Amino acid sequence: MLRVIGAALILLANTAWSDTTYKWVFVVLDGHSKAEVPGVAINFSLTDPRTKQQQLLNCETNDRGRCEITGTVSGGGLFTRGAVSGTFSILKEGYQKEFKSSGKLTGSNTEVLTVLLAKKSATDFSVVGTDGKPVEDARVFFLLGGAPATNSACTTNSAGTCTIEFPAFAAADGSVMKSGYYSEPVKSTGGQVTLTRNLDAALHAAAAQAKITCSAKDECDRAYALAQVYLARTATSKTQFSNDTITETFNPSGAGSIGGRITRMPIFGGKWEVSLESYCGSGSGPSDVQTSRSCDAQLLNVYLGYADFVQSKVR
């Protein structure tokens, strides 16, 4: 059983001298199928705005995924539009967390709250090198549509294994991040993942995946701002130019220096894409080839970390 703290709930009370009764109607749905979820235990803590005392109330959803909680706050003292507040927690076997909740007032003293739940589903991964040996400290991660990043990533142990508990709405493909390594897209069904040290292929694939797709304006604004932060952290060159669609550093100068560009552009379906392009400065002399390989290794790590950094903080 898992306890999840819901968002604070607020109803505004009218000026009152007598006890006032409020009702909260909970509608609990599966976050993926949107089907009603029966048998969900909801525990509600109601705070009296005048006495500051708490009432512990509860209900359990019926076959329609609904239940009601009624609470009364005290009168006998004048409070004008005082906030009647409460918090709720949810217990349901097989579900790991509250994904989203929203409230709607249907009367002066009634609020309907729709709560979406995420199912619990543990998936095991095994990460090995091309020699078949386990790879330790490899980070397996998935970009989830709104789910917290803490539930979408794991780090392999000395046996090269780790486990992720996926919400029902996990993305289809993920990645493995390990310095100097590259993997094909990882399936959310789990199983064995093989890493390779083919730097050219790794760099090409990582660069192609260094992008974030968004739709809502506020989400895209946050993604773009986080991408700018990531560029500032990973580039050695300072920012030369920045507006609402492009942020670019000065050209990197000297071996080992890194520059880059963040671009926000519209794509199909009314969505936007926030992508990263990174590049190195050029060296000189007989060590150019070695310097270039070192640069590629740096860029690989920059590209591999981009999507995970932005997506884990954007929601």
C-alpha positions as YAML, in Angstrom:
chain: A
units: angstrom
residues:
- id: 1
  name: MET
  ca: [0.00, 0.00, 0.00]
- id: 2
  name: LEU
  ca: [1.32, 3.43, -0.84]
- id: 3
  name: ARG
  ca: [0.50, 6.77, 0.68]
- id: 4
  name: VAL
  ca: [0.43, 9.80, -1.58]
- id: 5
  name: ILE
  ca: [-0.04, 13.36, -0.45]
- id: 6
  name: GLY
  ca: [-2.44, 15.28, -2.63]
- id: 7
  name: ALA
  ca: [-2.47, 18.97, -3.35]
- id: 8
  name: ALA
  ca: [-3.89, 21.36, -0.75]
- id: 9
  name: LEU
  ca: [-7.62, 21.98, -1.17]
- id: 10
  name: ILE
  ca: [-9.24, 25.31, -0.44]
- id: 11
  name: LEU
  ca: [-12.85, 26.47, -0.21]
- id: 12
  name: LEU
  ca: [-13.74, 30.01, 0.79]
- id: 13
  name: ALA
  ca: [-16.31, 30.32, 3.54]
- id: 14
  name: ASN
  ca: [-18.89, 33.08, 3.72]
- id: 15
  name: THR
  ca: [-19.12, 35.22, 6.83]
- id: 16
  name: ALA
  ca: [-20.61, 32.87, 9.42]
- id: 17
  name: TRP
  ca: [-21.67, 32.70, 13.05]
- id: 18
  name: SER
  ca: [-22.98, 29.13, 12.96]
- id: 19
  name: ASP
  ca: [-21.42, 25.83, 11.95]
- id: 20
  name: THR
  ca: [-20.91, 25.44, 8.21]
- id: 21
  name: THR
  ca: [-20.82, 22.13, 6.33]
- id: 22
  name: TYR
  ca: [-18.66, 21.50, 3.27]
- id: 23
  name: LYS
  ca: [-18.59, 18.59, 0.84]
- id: 24
  name: TRP
  ca: [-15.74, 17.20, -1.26]
- id: 25
  name: VAL
  ca: [-16.65, 14.75, -4.02]
- id: 26
  name: PHE
  ca: [-13.70, 12.62, -5.20]
- id: 27
  name: VAL
  ca: [-13.63, 11.06, -8.67]
- id: 28
  name: VAL
  ca: [-10.65, 8.68, -9.00]
- id: 29
  name: LEU
  ca: [-9.55, 7.54, -12.48]
- id: 30
  name: ASP
  ca: [-6.77, 5.40, -13.92]
- id: 31
  name: GLY
  ca: [-4.15, 7.81, -15.30]
- id: 32
  name: HIS
  ca: [-3.77, 5.79, -18.51]
- id: 33
  name: SER
  ca: [-7.20, 4.39, -19.42]
- id: 34
  name: LYS
  ca: [-9.25, 7.05, -17.57]
- id: 35
  name: ALA
  ca: [-11.41, 4.20, -16.20]
- id: 36
  name: GLU
  ca: [-13.01, 4.60, -12.77]
- id: 37
  name: VAL
  ca: [-10.99, 3.03, -9.94]
- id: 38
  name: PRO
  ca: [-13.11, 1.46, -7.16]
- id: 39
  name: GLY
  ca: [-11.88, 0.59, -3.68]
- id: 40
  name: VAL
  ca: [-9.58, 3.60, -3.28]
- id: 41
  name: ALA
  ca: [-9.21, 4.66, 0.36]
- id: 42
  name: ILE
  ca: [-9.10, 8.45, 0.71]
- id: 43
  name: ASN
  ca: [-8.01, 10.00, 4.00]
- id: 44
  name: PHE
  ca: [-8.82, 13.66, 4.39]
- id: 45
  name: SER
  ca: [-7.53, 16.12, 7.00]
- id: 46
  name: LEU
  ca: [-9.76, 19.19, 7.39]
- id: 47
  name: THR
  ca: [-8.49, 22.27, 9.24]
- id: 48
  name: ASP
  ca: [-10.99, 24.53, 11.00]
- id: 49
  name: PRO
  ca: [-10.11, 28.14, 10.02]
- id: 50
  name: ARG
  ca: [-11.20, 29.53, 13.39]
- id: 51
  name: THR
  ca: [-10.00, 26.98, 15.93]
- id: 52
  name: LYS
  ca: [-7.13, 25.58, 13.79]
- id: 53
  name: GLN
  ca: [-8.18, 22.10, 14.90]
- id: 54
  name: GLN
  ca: [-8.00, 19.22, 12.44]
- id: 55
  name: GLN
  ca: [-10.65, 16.64, 11.62]
- id: 56
  name: LEU
  ca: [-9.61, 13.29, 10.15]
- id: 57
  name: LEU
  ca: [-12.22, 12.10, 7.65]
- id: 58
  name: ASN
  ca: [-12.25, 9.27, 5.12]
- id: 59
  name: CYS
  ca: [-14.18, 7.51, 2.38]
- id: 60
  name: GLU
  ca: [-13.72, 4.71, -0.16]
- id: 61
  name: THR
  ca: [-14.58, 4.96, -3.85]
- id: 62
  name: ASN
  ca: [-17.52, 2.94, -5.17]
- id: 63
  name: ASP
  ca: [-17.83, 1.08, -8.49]
- id: 64
  name: ARG
  ca: [-17.99, 4.43, -10.26]
- id: 65
  name: GLY
  ca: [-14.73, 5.57, -8.66]
- id: 66
  name: ARG
  ca: [-16.55, 8.15, -6.53]
- id: 67
  name: CYS
  ca: [-16.88, 8.92, -2.85]
- id: 68
  name: GLU
  ca: [-17.87, 11.92, -0.75]
- id: 69
  name: ILE
  ca: [-16.42, 13.51, 2.35]
- id: 70
  name: THR
  ca: [-18.42, 15.97, 4.43]
- id: 71
  name: GLY
  ca: [-16.87, 18.19, 7.07]
- id: 72
  name: THR
  ca: [-18.21, 20.86, 9.40]
- id: 73
  name: VAL
  ca: [-16.32, 23.88, 10.69]
- id: 74
  name: SER
  ca: [-17.25, 25.70, 13.86]
- id: 75
  name: GLY
  ca: [-19.21, 28.93, 14.25]
- id: 76
  name: GLY
  ca: [-19.47, 31.24, 17.22]
- id: 77
  name: GLY
  ca: [-16.82, 33.61, 15.94]
- id: 78
  name: LEU
  ca: [-16.69, 35.97, 13.02]
- id: 79
  name: PHE
  ca: [-14.43, 35.06, 10.14]
- id: 80
  name: THR
  ca: [-14.91, 36.65, 6.73]
- id: 81
  name: ARG
  ca: [-14.00, 34.53, 3.71]
- id: 82
  name: GLY
  ca: [-11.67, 32.48, 5.88]
- id: 83
  name: ALA
  ca: [-9.92, 29.65, 4.05]
- id: 84
  name: VAL
  ca: [-11.24, 26.19, 4.85]
- id: 85
  name: SER
  ca: [-8.32, 23.99, 3.91]
- id: 86
  name: GLY
  ca: [-7.43, 20.33, 3.87]
- id: 87
  name: THR
  ca: [-5.07, 17.73, 2.48]
- id: 88
  name: PHE
  ca: [-5.77, 14.21, 1.31]
- id: 89
  name: SER
  ca: [-3.82, 10.99, 0.94]
- id: 90
  name: ILE
  ca: [-4.64, 7.94, -1.17]
- id: 91
  name: LEU
  ca: [-4.18, 4.22, -0.55]
- id: 92
  name: LYS
  ca: [-4.69, 1.70, -3.36]
- id: 93
  name: GLU
  ca: [-2.93, -1.60, -3.94]
- id: 94
  name: GLY
  ca: [-1.27, -1.74, -7.37]
- id: 95
  name: TYR
  ca: [-1.03, 2.02, -7.78]
- id: 96
  name: GLN
  ca: [2.11, 3.91, -6.90]
- id: 97
  name: LYS
  ca: [1.17, 7.56, -6.77]
- id: 98
  name: GLU
  ca: [-1.22, 10.35, -7.46]
- id: 99
  name: PHE
  ca: [-0.38, 11.65, -10.93]
- id: 100
  name: LYS
  ca: [-2.64, 14.64, -11.16]
- id: 101
  name: SER
  ca: [-5.60, 16.19, -9.38]
- id: 102
  name: SER
  ca: [-7.89, 19.10, -10.18]
- id: 103
  name: GLY
  ca: [-10.81, 20.69, -8.37]
- id: 104
  name: LYS
  ca: [-14.00, 22.38, -9.52]
- id: 105
  name: LEU
  ca: [-16.53, 24.23, -7.37]
- id: 106
  name: THR
  ca: [-20.10, 23.08, -8.07]
- id: 107
  name: GLY
  ca: [-21.70, 25.17, -5.34]
- id: 108
  name: SER
  ca: [-20.78, 27.56, -2.57]
- id: 109
  name: ASN
  ca: [-19.79, 24.70, -0.26]
- id: 110
  name: THR
  ca: [-19.12, 21.78, -2.65]
- id: 111
  name: GLU
  ca: [-16.00, 20.89, -4.62]
- id: 112
  name: VAL
  ca: [-15.54, 18.00, -7.06]
- id: 113
  name: LEU
  ca: [-11.97, 16.69, -7.29]
- id: 114
  name: THR
  ca: [-10.78, 14.47, -10.13]
- id: 115
  name: VAL
  ca: [-7.70, 12.42, -9.24]
- id: 116
  name: LEU
  ca: [-5.63, 10.42, -11.75]
- id: 117
  name: LEU
  ca: [-3.60, 7.46, -10.47]
- id: 118
  name: ALA
  ca: [-0.51, 5.80, -11.94]
- id: 119
  name: LYS
  ca: [-0.23, 2.02, -11.90]
- id: 120
  name: LYS
  ca: [2.76, 0.32, -10.35]
- id: 121
  name: SER
  ca: [4.74, -1.98, -12.64]
- id: 122
  name: ALA
  ca: [8.34, -2.95, -11.84]
- id: 123
  name: THR
  ca: [10.63, -3.67, -14.82]
- id: 124
  name: ASP
  ca: [14.14, -5.13, -14.62]
- id: 125
  name: PHE
  ca: [17.09, -4.14, -16.81]
- id: 126
  name: SER
  ca: [20.48, -5.76, -17.34]
- id: 127
  name: VAL
  ca: [23.29, -3.70, -18.89]
- id: 128
  name: VAL
  ca: [26.35, -5.41, -20.40]
- id: 129
  name: GLY
  ca: [29.25, -4.44, -22.64]
- id: 130
  name: THR
  ca: [30.02, -5.98, -26.02]
- id: 131
  name: ASP
  ca: [32.15, -8.53, -24.14]
- id: 132
  name: GLY
  ca: [29.05, -9.68, -22.25]
- id: 133
  name: LYS
  ca: [30.33, -8.43, -18.90]
- id: 134
  name: PRO
  ca: [28.03, -6.38, -16.64]
- id: 135
  name: VAL
  ca: [28.40, -2.60, -16.69]
- id: 136
  name: GLU
  ca: [28.13, -0.90, -13.31]
- id: 137
  name: ASP
  ca: [26.90, 2.68, -12.70]
- id: 138
  name: ALA
  ca: [25.06, 2.90, -16.03]
- id: 139
  name: ARG
  ca: [21.95, 5.07, -15.78]
- id: 140
  name: VAL
  ca: [18.85, 3.72, -17.50]
- id: 141
  name: PHE
  ca: [16.23, 6.43, -17.93]
- id: 142
  name: PHE
  ca: [12.94, 7.13, -19.69]
- id: 143
  name: LEU
  ca: [11.24, 10.41, -20.48]
- id: 144
  name: LEU
  ca: [7.72, 10.25, -19.08]
- id: 145
  name: GLY
  ca: [4.70, 12.30, -20.04]
- id: 146
  name: GLY
  ca: [4.30, 14.17, -16.72]
- id: 147
  name: ALA
  ca: [5.52, 11.49, -14.38]
- id: 148
  name: PRO
  ca: [8.28, 12.39, -11.92]
- id: 149
  name: ALA
  ca: [11.77, 11.49, -13.10]
- id: 150
  name: THR
  ca: [12.48, 9.65, -9.84]
- id: 151
  name: ASN
  ca: [10.15, 6.90, -11.08]
- id: 152
  name: SER
  ca: [11.65, 6.71, -14.55]
- id: 153
  name: ALA
  ca: [15.34, 5.98, -13.96]
- id: 154
  name: CYS
  ca: [17.67, 3.56, -12.21]
- id: 155
  name: THR
  ca: [21.43, 3.00, -11.90]
- id: 156
  name: THR
  ca: [22.96, -0.43, -12.38]
- id: 157
  name: ASN
  ca: [24.69, -2.23, -9.53]
- id: 158
  name: SER
  ca: [27.88, -4.33, -9.69]
- id: 159
  name: ALA
  ca: [25.90, -7.07, -11.45]
- id: 160
  name: GLY
  ca: [24.81, -4.59, -14.13]
- id: 161
  name: THR
  ca: [21.15, -4.74, -13.13]
- id: 162
  name: CYS
  ca: [18.55, -2.27, -11.87]
- id: 163
  name: THR
  ca: [14.77, -1.91, -11.63]
- id: 164
  name: ILE
  ca: [12.37, 0.87, -12.63]
- id: 165
  name: GLU
  ca: [8.77, 1.17, -11.48]
- id: 166
  name: PHE
  ca: [6.93, 2.54, -14.51]
- id: 167
  name: PRO
  ca: [3.70, 4.49, -14.38]
- id: 168
  name: ALA
  ca: [1.18, 3.26, -16.94]
- id: 169
  name: PHE
  ca: [1.96, 6.16, -19.27]
- id: 170
  name: ALA
  ca: [5.72, 5.62, -19.67]
- id: 171
  name: ALA
  ca: [7.32, 6.46, -23.00]
- id: 172
  name: ALA
  ca: [8.09, 3.57, -25.35]
- id: 173
  name: ASP
  ca: [11.85, 4.07, -25.62]
- id: 174
  name: GLY
  ca: [14.56, 5.13, -23.22]
- id: 175
  name: SER
  ca: [18.33, 5.52, -23.10]
- id: 176
  name: VAL
  ca: [21.37, 4.40, -21.13]
- id: 177
  name: MET
  ca: [23.90, 6.99, -20.02]
- id: 178
  name: LYS
  ca: [27.42, 5.82, -19.25]
- id: 179
  name: SER
  ca: [30.52, 7.87, -19.99]
- id: 180
  name: GLY
  ca: [32.23, 6.60, -23.14]
- id: 181
  name: TYR
  ca: [29.44, 4.18, -24.05]
- id: 182
  name: TYR
  ca: [26.46, 4.14, -26.38]
- id: 183
  name: SER
  ca: [23.35, 1.96, -26.64]
- id: 184
  name: GLU
  ca: [20.45, 1.53, -29.01]
- id: 185
  name: PRO
  ca: [17.07, 2.85, -27.73]
- id: 186
  name: VAL
  ca: [15.93, 0.92, -24.65]
- id: 187
  name: LYS
  ca: [12.48, -0.67, -24.57]
- id: 188
  name: SER
  ca: [10.28, -0.14, -21.52]
- id: 189
  name: THR
  ca: [9.61, -3.89, -21.44]
- id: 190
  name: GLY
  ca: [13.04, -4.34, -19.87]
- id: 191
  name: GLY
  ca: [15.61, -7.05, -20.50]
- id: 192
  name: GLN
  ca: [19.25, -6.88, -21.54]
- id: 193
  name: VAL
  ca: [20.86, -3.76, -22.98]
- id: 194
  name: THR
  ca: [24.26, -3.89, -24.69]
- id: 195
  name: LEU
  ca: [26.60, -0.90, -24.60]
- id: 196
  name: THR
  ca: [29.26, -0.25, -27.22]
- id: 197
  name: ARG
  ca: [32.30, 2.02, -27.34]
- id: 198
  name: ASN
  ca: [31.85, 2.91, -31.04]
- id: 199
  name: LEU
  ca: [32.36, 6.61, -30.53]
- id: 200
  name: ASP
  ca: [31.39, 7.82, -34.00]
- id: 201
  name: ALA
  ca: [28.09, 5.92, -33.99]
- id: 202
  name: ALA
  ca: [27.45, 6.91, -30.40]
- id: 203
  name: LEU
  ca: [28.01, 10.61, -31.08]
- id: 204
  name: HIS
  ca: [25.82, 10.61, -34.19]
- id: 205
  name: ALA
  ca: [22.94, 8.87, -32.43]
- id: 206
  name: ALA
  ca: [23.21, 10.97, -29.26]
- id: 207
  name: ALA
  ca: [23.19, 14.21, -31.27]
- id: 208
  name: ALA
  ca: [20.04, 13.08, -33.09]
- id: 209
  name: GLN
  ca: [18.30, 12.42, -29.75]
- id: 210
  name: ALA
  ca: [19.30, 15.71, -28.10]
- id: 211
  name: LYS
  ca: [15.86, 17.28, -28.40]
- id: 212
  name: ILE
  ca: [12.74, 17.82, -26.32]
- id: 213
  name: THR
  ca: [9.20, 17.99, -27.73]
- id: 214
  name: CYS
  ca: [6.56, 20.13, -25.99]
- id: 215
  name: SER
  ca: [3.11, 21.53, -26.74]
- id: 216
  name: ALA
  ca: [1.81, 23.85, -24.00]
- id: 217
  name: LYS
  ca: [3.43, 27.30, -24.04]
- id: 218
  name: ASP
  ca: [4.39, 27.31, -20.36]
- id: 219
  name: GLU
  ca: [5.93, 23.84, -20.70]
- id: 220
  name: CYS
  ca: [7.92, 24.95, -23.77]
- id: 221
  name: ASP
  ca: [9.06, 28.10, -21.99]
- id: 222
  name: ARG
  ca: [10.36, 26.02, -19.08]
- id: 223
  name: ALA
  ca: [12.04, 23.53, -21.43]
- id: 224
  name: TYR
  ca: [13.78, 26.33, -23.31]
- id: 225
  name: ALA
  ca: [14.93, 28.00, -20.08]
- id: 226
  name: LEU
  ca: [16.30, 24.69, -18.75]
- id: 227
  name: ALA
  ca: [18.05, 24.05, -22.07]
- id: 228
  name: GLN
  ca: [19.74, 27.44, -21.72]
- id: 229
  name: VAL
  ca: [20.91, 26.46, -18.23]
- id: 230
  name: TYR
  ca: [22.27, 23.17, -19.57]
- id: 231
  name: LEU
  ca: [24.14, 24.94, -22.36]
- id: 232
  name: ALA
  ca: [25.69, 27.36, -19.88]
- id: 233
  name: ARG
  ca: [26.82, 24.46, -17.68]
- id: 234
  name: THR
  ca: [28.32, 22.33, -20.44]
- id: 235
  name: ALA
  ca: [29.86, 24.95, -22.73]
- id: 236
  name: THR
  ca: [33.18, 26.62, -21.98]
- id: 237
  name: SER
  ca: [32.31, 29.53, -24.30]
- id: 238
  name: LYS
  ca: [30.09, 32.32, -23.01]
- id: 239
  name: THR
  ca: [26.68, 33.17, -24.46]
- id: 240
  name: GLN
  ca: [26.92, 35.47, -27.48]
- id: 241
  name: PHE
  ca: [23.27, 35.79, -28.48]
- id: 242
  name: SER
  ca: [19.89, 34.82, -27.04]
- id: 243
  name: ASN
  ca: [16.23, 35.47, -27.89]
- id: 244
  name: ASP
  ca: [12.97, 33.51, -27.69]
- id: 245
  name: THR
  ca: [14.03, 30.93, -30.29]
- id: 246
  name: ILE
  ca: [17.85, 30.75, -30.37]
- id: 247
  name: THR
  ca: [20.58, 30.86, -27.74]
- id: 248
  name: GLU
  ca: [24.15, 30.57, -29.01]
- id: 249
  name: THR
  ca: [27.62, 30.79, -27.51]
- id: 250
  name: PHE
  ca: [30.72, 32.36, -29.00]
- id: 251
  name: ASN
  ca: [32.69, 30.03, -31.26]
- id: 252
  name: PRO
  ca: [34.94, 27.87, -29.07]
- id: 253
  name: SER
  ca: [38.62, 28.64, -29.46]
- id: 254
  name: GLY
  ca: [41.38, 26.20, -28.69]
- id: 255
  name: ALA
  ca: [41.52, 22.46, -28.18]
- id: 256
  name: GLY
  ca: [39.08, 21.11, -25.61]
- id: 257
  name: SER
  ca: [36.80, 24.15, -25.61]
- id: 258
  name: ILE
  ca: [33.08, 23.60, -26.23]
- id: 259
  name: GLY
  ca: [30.39, 25.84, -27.68]
- id: 260
  name: GLY
  ca: [26.79, 25.23, -28.60]
- id: 261
  name: ARG
  ca: [23.38, 26.38, -29.72]
- id: 262
  name: ILE
  ca: [19.84, 25.87, -28.38]
- id: 263
  name: THR
  ca: [17.03, 26.17, -30.92]
- id: 264
  name: ARG
  ca: [13.28, 26.27, -30.33]
- id: 265
  name: MET
  ca: [11.28, 25.68, -33.51]
- id: 266
  name: PRO
  ca: [7.70, 24.65, -34.42]
- id: 267
  name: ILE
  ca: [7.11, 21.13, -35.73]
- id: 268
  name: PHE
  ca: [4.05, 19.13, -36.77]
- id: 269
  name: GLY
  ca: [0.81, 18.97, -34.80]
- id: 270
  name: GLY
  ca: [1.16, 22.38, -33.19]
- id: 271
  name: LYS
  ca: [4.13, 21.20, -31.12]
- id: 272
  name: TRP
  ca: [7.58, 22.65, -30.59]
- id: 273
  name: GLU
  ca: [11.05, 21.13, -30.45]
- id: 274
  name: VAL
  ca: [13.87, 22.39, -28.24]
- id: 275
  name: SER
  ca: [17.13, 20.95, -29.56]
- id: 276
  name: LEU
  ca: [20.82, 21.14, -28.66]
- id: 277
  name: GLU
  ca: [23.81, 21.41, -30.98]
- id: 278
  name: SER
  ca: [27.30, 21.24, -29.46]
- id: 279
  name: TYR
  ca: [30.72, 21.59, -31.07]
- id: 280
  name: CYS
  ca: [34.38, 21.83, -30.12]
- id: 281
  name: GLY
  ca: [37.20, 24.23, -30.85]
- id: 282
  name: SER
  ca: [39.96, 23.11, -33.21]
- id: 283
  name: GLY
  ca: [43.46, 22.19, -32.16]
- id: 284
  name: SER
  ca: [46.69, 22.66, -34.08]
- id: 285
  name: GLY
  ca: [49.72, 20.51, -34.73]
- id: 286
  name: PRO
  ca: [50.31, 16.74, -34.81]
- id: 287
  name: SER
  ca: [47.97, 16.06, -31.88]
- id: 288
  name: ASP
  ca: [44.87, 17.15, -33.85]
- id: 289
  name: VAL
  ca: [43.52, 13.62, -34.27]
- id: 290
  name: GLN
  ca: [43.85, 12.76, -30.60]
- id: 291
  name: THR
  ca: [42.31, 16.10, -29.65]
- id: 292
  name: SER
  ca: [39.38, 15.45, -31.98]
- id: 293
  name: ARG
  ca: [38.66, 12.08, -30.35]
- id: 294
  name: SER
  ca: [38.80, 13.66, -26.92]
- id: 295
  name: CYS
  ca: [36.37, 16.32, -28.11]
- id: 296
  name: ASP
  ca: [33.97, 13.69, -29.46]
- id: 297
  name: ALA
  ca: [33.97, 11.94, -26.09]
- id: 298
  name: GLN
  ca: [33.12, 15.23, -24.36]
- id: 299
  name: LEU
  ca: [30.34, 15.99, -26.83]
- id: 300
  name: LEU
  ca: [28.90, 12.50, -26.38]
- id: 301
  name: ASN
  ca: [28.47, 13.08, -22.66]
- id: 302
  name: VAL
  ca: [26.94, 16.51, -23.31]
- id: 303
  name: TYR
  ca: [24.40, 15.11, -25.75]
- id: 304
  name: LEU
  ca: [23.55, 12.10, -23.58]
- id: 305
  name: GLY
  ca: [22.79, 14.28, -20.57]
- id: 306
  name: TYR
  ca: [20.68, 16.91, -22.34]
- id: 307
  name: ALA
  ca: [17.21, 15.35, -22.64]
- id: 308
  name: ASP
  ca: [17.37, 13.76, -19.20]
- id: 309
  name: PHE
  ca: [18.38, 17.06, -17.55]
- id: 310
  name: VAL
  ca: [15.61, 19.09, -19.19]
- id: 311
  name: GLN
  ca: [12.81, 16.52, -18.96]
- id: 312
  name: SER
  ca: [13.48, 15.69, -15.32]
- id: 313
  name: LYS
  ca: [12.94, 19.32, -14.30]
- id: 314
  name: VAL
  ca: [10.46, 20.69, -16.81]
- id: 315
  name: ARG
  ca: [7.28, 19.40, -15.10]
...
